[in-house]
């Protein structure tokens, strides 16, 4: 193994110094996102798109709209989404379209708010944020020939984000009415909407919309 001569070491040091000088200020000591948090501007809002649904191949996923999480104390914004979800449910049921519910551990289906409660044996799953994990949700949907899911519920940055994202990665088309999702804060809803509209792989399968922009 060859030794590096004194002159060679000196040349290496000079070259390293030259690279350091040429780099933009701060590049060698880049700040983390936490350091730069306050200086990050919000990106433009994602565009909302009209959504035309095919009744035979579309299901509505009503996620975690239970009294424990959708109330004035914990998540008052959730209550504002209930009339929108109620309207979607009425439209889906009028067209005999599939509706699937979810709850999370420590809650049960009977805890669903009465305005948007299941009817007639509509299927349900119980899981944490991603409703595909540890459940037969994918089988429930595929057994009925479902290729598109409309995702509403709470929390935007929990069940809606993770179930919607995983649905996209599993090949489903995903429609998310932003007036049908909620969180504890505006920032959480904003972050969820941005990720659904921009995340790699996910964005290609997700359409953000509003309930009154949906047709059949």
Secondary structure as UniProt FT lines:
FT   HELIX           6..22
FT   TURN            25..26
FT   HELIX           27..29
FT   TURN            33..36
FT   HELIX           37..39
FT   STRAND          51..52
FT   HELIX           55..57
FT   STRAND          58..63
FT   TURN            67..69
FT   TURN            72..74
FT   HELIX           76..94
FT   TURN            95..96
FT   STRAND          98..103
FT   TURN            105..106
FT   HELIX           109..111
FT   HELIX           114..116
FT   TURN            120..121
FT   STRAND          124..126
FT   TURN            131..134
FT   HELIX           137..143
FT   TURN            144..145
FT   STRAND          148..154
FT   HELIX           156..160
FT   HELIX           161..169
FT   TURN            170..171
FT   STRAND          173..177
FT   HELIX           178..180
FT   STRAND          181..182
FT   HELIX           186..198
FT   TURN            200..202
FT   HELIX           203..205
FT   STRAND          206..209
FT   HELIX           211..213
FT   STRAND          214..215
//
